[in-house]
Amino acid sequence: MLTNAGTREIWGEVMPEPRSVEEYGAYVAWHPDGRPVGPHDWSIARALEHGETTHTNEVEIQRFDGRRGAVLMSGAPI
């Protein structure tokens, strides 16, 4: 996965660049109901693994600088 300035701004300057779905485990996030977001829950993983399109899923994230924030996720296979 390639990152850009926007991604680094969201997650913090120091962040892993996953090369497989399992490596998304380095990213810490929670669903609105409090369940942790697992590696296979991320929109990009669902698009890659199942050809699934996801629309605007909001999750709370733990940034790599320790702060928390929220992101909207969506994904689609191309």
Biopython code that builds the backbone (N, CA, C, O; Angstrom):
import numpy as np
from Bio.PDB.StructureBuilder import StructureBuilder

atoms = [
    (1, "MET", "N", (0.847, -1.177, 0.000)),
    (1, "MET", "CA", (0.000, 0.000, 0.000)),
    (1, "MET", "C", (0.886, 1.231, 0.000)),
    (1, "MET", "O", (1.868, 1.302, 0.739)),
    (2, "LEU", "N", (0.543, 2.175, -0.812)),
    (2, "LEU", "CA", (1.268, 3.425, -0.833)),
    (2, "LEU", "C", (0.523, 4.444, 0.014)),
    (2, "LEU", "O", (-0.706, 4.448, 0.064)),
    (3, "THR", "N", (1.272, 5.296, 0.670)),
    (3, "THR", "CA", (0.637, 6.343, 1.462)),
    (3, "THR", "C", (0.902, 7.693, 0.815)),
    (3, "THR", "O", (1.799, 7.846, -0.013)),
    (4, "ASN", "N", (0.097, 8.665, 1.217)),
    (4, "ASN", "CA", (0.293, 10.020, 0.718)),
    (4, "ASN", "C", (0.248, 10.981, 1.897)),
    (4, "ASN", "O", (0.094, 10.551, 3.040)),
    (5, "ALA", "N", (0.377, 12.254, 1.637)),
    (5, "ALA", "CA", (0.407, 13.252, 2.712)),
    (5, "ALA", "C", (-0.877, 13.232, 3.531)),
    (5, "ALA", "O", (-0.825, 13.395, 4.750)),
    (6, "GLY", "N", (-2.023, 13.038, 2.895)),
    (6, "GLY", "CA", (-3.291, 12.992, 3.613)),
    (6, "GLY", "C", (-3.362, 11.817, 4.575)),
    (6, "GLY", "O", (-3.840, 11.958, 5.701)),
    (7, "THR", "N", (-2.889, 10.665, 4.135)),
    (7, "THR", "CA", (-2.873, 9.479, 4.993)),
    (7, "THR", "C", (-1.965, 9.699, 6.186)),
    (7, "THR", "O", (-2.328, 9.358, 7.312)),
    (8, "ARG", "N", (-0.795, 10.260, 5.958)),
    (8, "ARG", "CA", (0.142, 10.513, 7.058)),
    (8, "ARG", "C", (-0.420, 11.545, 8.029)),
    (8, "ARG", "O", (-0.170, 11.458, 9.231)),
    (9, "GLU", "N", (-1.173, 12.517, 7.528)),
    (9, "GLU", "CA", (-1.783, 13.512, 8.399)),
    (9, "GLU", "C", (-2.837, 12.871, 9.302)),
    (9, "GLU", "O", (-2.951, 13.230, 10.474)),
    (10, "ILE", "N", (-3.596, 11.939, 8.770)),
    (10, "ILE", "CA", (-4.624, 11.252, 9.552)),
    (10, "ILE", "C", (-3.996, 10.343, 10.611)),
    (10, "ILE", "O", (-4.389, 10.390, 11.776)),
    (11, "TRP", "N", (-3.033, 9.526, 10.218)),
    (11, "TRP", "CA", (-2.491, 8.501, 11.105)),
    (11, "TRP", "C", (-1.264, 8.934, 11.874)),
    (11, "TRP", "O", (-0.932, 8.304, 12.879)),
    (12, "GLY", "N", (-0.578, 9.972, 11.453)),
    (12, "GLY", "CA", (0.678, 10.385, 12.070)),
    (12, "GLY", "C", (1.819, 10.080, 11.118)),
    (12, "GLY", "O", (1.707, 9.218, 10.246)),
    (13, "GLU", "N", (2.884, 10.776, 11.291)),
    (13, "GLU", "CA", (4.010, 10.660, 10.351)),
    (13, "GLU", "C", (4.641, 9.274, 10.327)),
    (13, "GLU", "O", (5.035, 8.794, 9.264)),
    (14, "VAL", "N", (4.740, 8.631, 11.471)),
    (14, "VAL", "CA", (5.368, 7.314, 11.524)),
    (14, "VAL", "C", (4.258, 6.280, 11.512)),
    (14, "VAL", "O", (3.489, 6.171, 12.467)),
    (15, "MET", "N", (4.179, 5.530, 10.443)),
    (15, "MET", "CA", (3.113, 4.537, 10.319)),
    (15, "MET", "C", (3.590, 3.379, 9.463)),
    (15, "MET", "O", (4.383, 3.573, 8.541)),
    (16, "PRO", "N", (3.114, 2.172, 9.759)),
    (16, "PRO", "CA", (3.490, 1.040, 8.907)),
    (16, "PRO", "C", (2.773, 1.111, 7.565)),
    (16, "PRO", "O", (1.709, 1.718, 7.447)),
    (17, "GLU", "N", (3.356, 0.498, 6.578)),
    (17, "GLU", "CA", (2.714, 0.386, 5.268)),
    (17, "GLU", "C", (2.437, -1.088, 5.028)),
    (17, "GLU", "O", (3.326, -1.823, 4.597)),
    (18, "PRO", "N", (1.202, -1.534, 5.304)),
    (18, "PRO", "CA", (0.892, -2.951, 5.191)),
    (18, "PRO", "C", (1.069, -3.473, 3.768)),
    (18, "PRO", "O", (0.727, -2.806, 2.792)),
    (19, "ARG", "N", (1.602, -4.663, 3.683)),
    (19, "ARG", "CA", (1.780, -5.313, 2.394)),
    (19, "ARG", "C", (0.844, -6.517, 2.259)),
    (19, "ARG", "O", (0.808, -7.181, 1.223)),
    (20, "SER", "N", (0.090, -6.783, 3.326)),
    (20, "SER", "CA", (-0.915, -7.846, 3.292)),
    (20, "SER", "C", (-2.056, -7.445, 4.219)),
    (20, "SER", "O", (-1.899, -6.555, 5.055)),
    (21, "VAL", "N", (-3.191, -8.094, 4.074)),
    (21, "VAL", "CA", (-4.347, -7.782, 4.914)),
    (21, "VAL", "C", (-4.016, -8.017, 6.387)),
    (21, "VAL", "O", (-4.423, -7.226, 7.238)),
    (22, "GLU", "N", (-3.295, -9.074, 6.700)),
    (22, "GLU", "CA", (-2.969, -9.379, 8.088)),
    (22, "GLU", "C", (-2.193, -8.239, 8.751)),
    (22, "GLU", "O", (-2.322, -8.027, 9.956)),
    (23, "GLU", "N", (-1.396, -7.510, 7.983)),
    (23, "GLU", "CA", (-0.598, -6.412, 8.539)),
    (23, "GLU", "C", (-1.446, -5.202, 8.930)),
    (23, "GLU", "O", (-0.938, -4.277, 9.564)),
    (24, "TYR", "N", (-2.728, -5.194, 8.563)),
    (24, "TYR", "CA", (-3.613, -4.129, 9.026)),
    (24, "TYR", "C", (-3.852, -4.230, 10.528)),
    (24, "TYR", "O", (-4.421, -3.313, 11.121)),
    (25, "GLY", "N", (-3.431, -5.318, 11.150)),
    (25, "GLY", "CA", (-3.530, -5.456, 12.596)),
    (25, "GLY", "C", (-2.721, -4.401, 13.340)),
    (25, "GLY", "O", (-2.958, -4.175, 14.527)),
    (26, "ALA", "N", (-1.769, -3.749, 12.672)),
    (26, "ALA", "CA", (-0.987, -2.678, 13.294)),
    (26, "ALA", "C", (-1.822, -1.421, 13.494)),
    (26, "ALA", "O", (-1.467, -0.560, 14.299)),
    (27, "TYR", "N", (-2.926, -1.312, 12.769)),
    (27, "TYR", "CA", (-3.811, -0.154, 12.876)),
    (27, "TYR", "C", (-4.882, -0.454, 13.916)),
    (27, "TYR", "O", (-5.559, -1.479, 13.835)),
    (28, "VAL", "N", (-5.038, 0.435, 14.894)),
    (28, "VAL", "CA", (-5.994, 0.224, 15.979)),
    (28, "VAL", "C", (-7.207, 1.114, 15.752)),
    (28, "VAL", "O", (-7.083, 2.328, 15.591)),
    (29, "ALA", "N", (-8.387, 0.489, 15.744)),
    (29, "ALA", "CA", (-9.629, 1.237, 15.530)),
    (29, "ALA", "C", (-10.782, 0.458, 16.139)),
    (29, "ALA", "O", (-10.670, -0.734, 16.425)),
    (30, "TRP", "N", (-11.912, 1.173, 16.336)),
    (30, "TRP", "CA", (-13.098, 0.580, 16.924)),
    (30, "TRP", "C", (-14.317, 0.942, 16.100)),
    (30, "TRP", "O", (-14.441, 2.065, 15.610)),
    (31, "HIS", "N", (-15.220, -0.025, 15.951)),
    (31, "HIS", "CA", (-16.526, 0.210, 15.341)),
    (31, "HIS", "C", (-17.357, 1.093, 16.281)),
    (31, "HIS", "O", (-17.026, 1.206, 17.461)),
    (32, "PRO", "N", (-18.423, 1.716, 15.784)),
    (32, "PRO", "CA", (-19.263, 2.553, 16.646)),
    (32, "PRO", "C", (-19.814, 1.828, 17.879)),
    (32, "PRO", "O", (-20.074, 2.463, 18.901)),
    (33, "ASP", "N", (-19.995, 0.507, 17.794)),
    (33, "ASP", "CA", (-20.506, -0.231, 18.951)),
    (33, "ASP", "C", (-19.406, -0.655, 19.922)),
    (33, "ASP", "O", (-19.681, -1.358, 20.894)),
    (34, "GLY", "N", (-18.158, -0.233, 19.669)),
    (34, "GLY", "CA", (-17.053, -0.514, 20.578)),
    (34, "GLY", "C", (-16.219, -1.730, 20.232)),
    (34, "GLY", "O", (-15.167, -1.942, 20.834)),
    (35, "ARG", "N", (-16.661, -2.534, 19.276)),
    (35, "ARG", "CA", (-15.865, -3.696, 18.857)),
    (35, "ARG", "C", (-14.598, -3.231, 18.151)),
    (35, "ARG", "O", (-14.627, -2.254, 17.402)),
    (36, "PRO", "N", (-13.478, -3.928, 18.388)),
    (36, "PRO", "CA", (-12.261, -3.568, 17.657)),
    (36, "PRO", "C", (-12.403, -3.867, 16.170)),
    (36, "PRO", "O", (-13.086, -4.814, 15.781)),
    (37, "VAL", "N", (-11.763, -3.064, 15.355)),
    (37, "VAL", "CA", (-11.698, -3.302, 13.909)),
    (37, "VAL", "C", (-10.545, -4.264, 13.672)),
    (37, "VAL", "O", (-9.392, -3.945, 13.963)),
    (38, "GLY", "N", (-10.854, -5.437, 13.146)),
    (38, "GLY", "CA", (-9.824, -6.422, 12.849)),
    (38, "GLY", "C", (-9.219, -6.178, 11.471)),
    (38, "GLY", "O", (-9.762, -5.404, 10.682)),
    (39, "PRO", "N", (-8.107, -6.828, 11.182)),
    (39, "PRO", "CA", (-7.456, -6.623, 9.884)),
    (39, "PRO", "C", (-8.383, -6.835, 8.690)),
    (39, "PRO", "O", (-8.277, -6.125, 7.690)),
    (40, "HIS", "N", (-9.284, -7.799, 8.788)),
    (40, "HIS", "CA", (-10.162, -8.121, 7.666)),
    (40, "HIS", "C", (-11.414, -7.244, 7.623)),
    (40, "HIS", "O", (-12.223, -7.372, 6.703)),
    (41, "ASP", "N", (-11.582, -6.357, 8.606)),
    (41, "ASP", "CA", (-12.738, -5.448, 8.654)),
    (41, "ASP", "C", (-12.525, -4.167, 7.853)),
    (41, "ASP", "O", (-13.496, -3.509, 7.481)),
    (42, "TRP", "N", (-11.287, -3.806, 7.584)),
    (42, "TRP", "CA", (-11.015, -2.549, 6.883)),
    (42, "TRP", "C", (-11.618, -2.601, 5.482)),
    (42, "TRP", "O", (-11.618, -3.651, 4.839)),
    (43, "SER", "N", (-12.121, -1.485, 5.019)),
    (43, "SER", "CA", (-12.769, -1.429, 3.702)),
    (43, "SER", "C", (-11.864, -1.925, 2.588)),
    (43, "SER", "O", (-12.316, -2.647, 1.699)),
    (44, "ILE", "N", (-10.602, -1.550, 2.623)),
    (44, "ILE", "CA", (-9.690, -1.979, 1.561)),
    (44, "ILE", "C", (-9.503, -3.497, 1.601)),
    (44, "ILE", "O", (-9.387, -4.132, 0.553)),
    (45, "ALA", "N", (-9.471, -4.080, 2.796)),
    (45, "ALA", "CA", (-9.337, -5.536, 2.907)),
    (45, "ALA", "C", (-10.565, -6.226, 2.334)),
    (45, "ALA", "O", (-10.443, -7.230, 1.633)),
    (46, "ARG", "N", (-11.737, -5.699, 2.624)),
    (46, "ARG", "CA", (-12.971, -6.297, 2.116)),
    (46, "ARG", "C", (-13.033, -6.201, 0.593)),
    (46, "ARG", "O", (-13.512, -7.122, -0.068)),
    (47, "ALA", "N", (-12.554, -5.096, 0.039)),
    (47, "ALA", "CA", (-12.516, -4.950, -1.419)),
    (47, "ALA", "C", (-11.520, -5.929, -2.032)),
    (47, "ALA", "O", (-11.813, -6.563, -3.046)),
    (48, "LEU", "N", (-10.350, -6.051, -1.422)),
    (48, "LEU", "CA", (-9.317, -6.931, -1.955)),
    (48, "LEU", "C", (-9.686, -8.400, -1.833)),
    (48, "LEU", "O", (-9.497, -9.171, -2.773)),
    (49, "GLU", "N", (-10.210, -8.789, -0.680)),
    (49, "GLU", "CA", (-10.468, -10.210, -0.424)),
    (49, "GLU", "C", (-11.763, -10.729, -1.045)),
    (49, "GLU", "O", (-11.825, -11.868, -1.506)),
    (50, "HIS", "N", (-12.800, -9.882, -1.053)),
    (50, "HIS", "CA", (-14.117, -10.367, -1.445)),
    (50, "HIS", "C", (-14.734, -9.616, -2.626)),
    (50, "HIS", "O", (-15.846, -9.930, -3.049)),
    (51, "GLY", "N", (-14.015, -8.625, -3.158)),
    (51, "GLY", "CA", (-14.575, -7.833, -4.245)),
    (51, "GLY", "C", (-15.752, -6.992, -3.787)),
    (51, "GLY", "O", (-16.593, -6.593, -4.593)),
    (52, "GLU", "N", (-15.808, -6.725, -2.494)),
    (52, "GLU", "CA", (-16.938, -6.026, -1.881)),
    (52, "GLU", "C", (-16.767, -4.502, -1.973)),
    (52, "GLU", "O", (-15.657, -3.985, -1.852)),
    (53, "THR", "N", (-17.862, -3.808, -2.184)),
    (53, "THR", "CA", (-17.876, -2.348, -2.125)),
    (53, "THR", "C", (-18.492, -1.952, -0.796)),
    (53, "THR", "O", (-19.572, -2.422, -0.439)),
    (54, "THR", "N", (-17.807, -1.090, -0.069)),
    (54, "THR", "CA", (-18.331, -0.606, 1.215)),
    (54, "THR", "C", (-18.525, 0.898, 1.111)),
    (54, "THR", "O", (-17.797, 1.588, 0.397)),
    (55, "HIS", "N", (-19.520, 1.390, 1.834)),
    (55, "HIS", "CA", (-19.855, 2.805, 1.779)),
    (55, "HIS", "C", (-19.822, 3.424, 3.164)),
    (55, "HIS", "O", (-20.545, 2.979, 4.055)),
    (56, "THR", "N", (-19.023, 4.407, 3.353)),
    (56, "THR", "CA", (-19.011, 5.299, 4.499)),
    (56, "THR", "C", (-19.224, 4.600, 5.841)),
    (56, "THR", "O", (-20.267, 4.745, 6.478)),
    (57, "ASN", "N", (-18.230, 3.854, 6.244)),
    (57, "ASN", "CA", (-18.206, 3.258, 7.574)),
    (57, "ASN", "C", (-17.328, 4.132, 8.453)),
    (57, "ASN", "O", (-16.151, 4.325, 8.149)),
    (58, "GLU", "N", (-17.882, 4.665, 9.541)),
    (58, "GLU", "CA", (-17.101, 5.513, 10.442)),
    (58, "GLU", "C", (-16.508, 4.655, 11.553)),
    (58, "GLU", "O", (-17.202, 3.835, 12.155)),
    (59, "VAL", "N", (-15.230, 4.851, 11.817)),
    (59, "VAL", "CA", (-14.558, 4.167, 12.920)),
    (59, "VAL", "C", (-13.732, 5.173, 13.707)),
    (59, "VAL", "O", (-13.289, 6.191, 13.176)),
    (60, "GLU", "N", (-13.535, 4.868, 14.980)),
    (60, "GLU", "CA", (-12.635, 5.671, 15.809)),
    (60, "GLU", "C", (-11.262, 5.034, 15.720)),
    (60, "GLU", "O", (-11.140, 3.813, 15.821)),
    (61, "ILE", "N", (-10.233, 5.837, 15.533)),
    (61, "ILE", "CA", (-8.879, 5.310, 15.369)),
    (61, "ILE", "C", (-7.969, 5.781, 16.493)),
    (61, "ILE", "O", (-8.197, 6.818, 17.116)),
    (62, "GLN", "N", (-6.935, 4.989, 16.733)),
    (62, "GLN", "CA", (-5.827, 5.367, 17.613)),
    (62, "GLN", "C", (-4.667, 5.689, 16.686)),
    (62, "GLN", "O", (-4.080, 4.797, 16.073)),
    (63, "ARG", "N", (-4.341, 6.979, 16.591)),
    (63, "ARG", "CA", (-3.243, 7.398, 15.721)),
    (63, "ARG", "C", (-1.913, 6.883, 16.263)),
    (63, "ARG", "O", (-1.821, 6.507, 17.431)),
    (64, "PHE", "N", (-0.901, 6.866, 15.432)),
    (64, "PHE", "CA", (0.408, 6.382, 15.847)),
    (64, "PHE", "C", (1.148, 7.379, 16.738)),
    (64, "PHE", "O", (2.194, 7.051, 17.299)),
    (65, "ASP", "N", (0.609, 8.595, 16.871)),
    (65, "ASP", "CA", (1.186, 9.555, 17.824)),
    (65, "ASP", "C", (0.440, 9.536, 19.157)),
    (65, "ASP", "O", (0.715, 10.357, 20.033)),
    (66, "GLY", "N", (-0.514, 8.590, 19.317)),
    (66, "GLY", "CA", (-1.233, 8.429, 20.566)),
    (66, "GLY", "C", (-2.585, 9.120, 20.627)),
    (66, "GLY", "O", (-3.407, 8.787, 21.480)),
    (67, "ARG", "N", (-2.828, 10.070, 19.743)),
    (67, "ARG", "CA", (-4.120, 10.758, 19.754)),
    (67, "ARG", "C", (-5.182, 9.886, 19.097)),
    (67, "ARG", "O", (-4.876, 8.955, 18.353)),
    (68, "ARG", "N", (-6.428, 10.209, 19.389)),
    (68, "ARG", "CA", (-7.544, 9.495, 18.764)),
    (68, "ARG", "C", (-8.255, 10.402, 17.776)),
    (68, "ARG", "O", (-8.183, 11.627, 17.874)),
    (69, "GLY", "N", (-8.927, 9.799, 16.843)),
    (69, "GLY", "CA", (-9.682, 10.547, 15.843)),
    (69, "GLY", "C", (-10.714, 9.625, 15.226)),
    (69, "GLY", "O", (-10.883, 8.485, 15.658)),
    (70, "ALA", "N", (-11.388, 10.116, 14.234)),
    (70, "ALA", "CA", (-12.394, 9.328, 13.525)),
    (70, "ALA", "C", (-12.122, 9.429, 12.037)),
    (70, "ALA", "O", (-11.681, 10.466, 11.541)),
    (71, "VAL", "N", (-12.390, 8.344, 11.333)),
    (71, "VAL", "CA", (-12.272, 8.344, 9.881)),
    (71, "VAL", "C", (-13.511, 7.692, 9.290)),
    (71, "VAL", "O", (-14.149, 6.845, 9.914)),
    (72, "LEU", "N", (-13.829, 8.101, 8.089)),
    (72, "LEU", "CA", (-14.869, 7.463, 7.297)),
    (72, "LEU", "C", (-14.161, 6.568, 6.288)),
    (72, "LEU", "O", (-13.266, 7.015, 5.571)),
    (73, "MET", "N", (-14.562, 5.315, 6.237)),
    (73, "MET", "CA", (-13.928, 4.373, 5.313)),
    (73, "MET", "C", (-14.915, 3.988, 4.234)),
    (73, "MET", "O", (-16.116, 3.873, 4.482)),
    (74, "SER", "N", (-14.403, 3.792, 3.049)),
    (74, "SER", "CA", (-15.164, 3.178, 1.979)),
    (74, "SER", "C", (-14.163, 2.500, 1.069)),
    (74, "SER", "O", (-12.985, 2.857, 1.067)),
    (75, "GLY", "N", (-14.602, 1.552, 0.318)),
    (75, "GLY", "CA", (-13.696, 0.859, -0.573)),
    (75, "GLY", "C", (-14.452, 0.188, -1.695)),
    (75, "GLY", "O", (-15.628, -0.150, -1.563)),
    (76, "ALA", "N", (-13.759, 0.001, -2.797)),
    (76, "ALA", "CA", (-14.358, -0.666, -3.942)),
    (76, "ALA", "C", (-13.248, -1.304, -4.771)),
    (76, "ALA", "O", (-12.174, -0.725, -4.931)),
    (77, "PRO", "N", (-13.508, -2.485, -5.291)),
    (77, "PRO", "CA", (-12.520, -3.097, -6.179)),
    (77, "PRO", "C", (-12.513, -2.366, -7.522)),
    (77, "PRO", "O", (-13.556, -1.937, -8.015)),
    (78, "ILE", "N", (-11.335, -2.235, -8.096)),
    (78, "ILE", "CA", (-11.247, -1.625, -9.432)),
    (78, "ILE", "C", (-10.434, -2.522, -10.342)),
    (78, "ILE", "O", (-10.236, -2.198, -11.513)),
]
sb = StructureBuilder()
sb.init_structure("model")
sb.init_model(0)
sb.init_chain("A")
sb.init_seg("    ")
for serial, (resi, resn, name, xyz) in enumerate(atoms, 1):
    if name == "N":
        sb.init_residue(resn, " ", resi, " ")
    sb.init_atom(name, np.array(xyz, "f"), 0.0, 1.0, " ", f" {name:<3s}", serial, name[0])
structure = sb.get_structure()
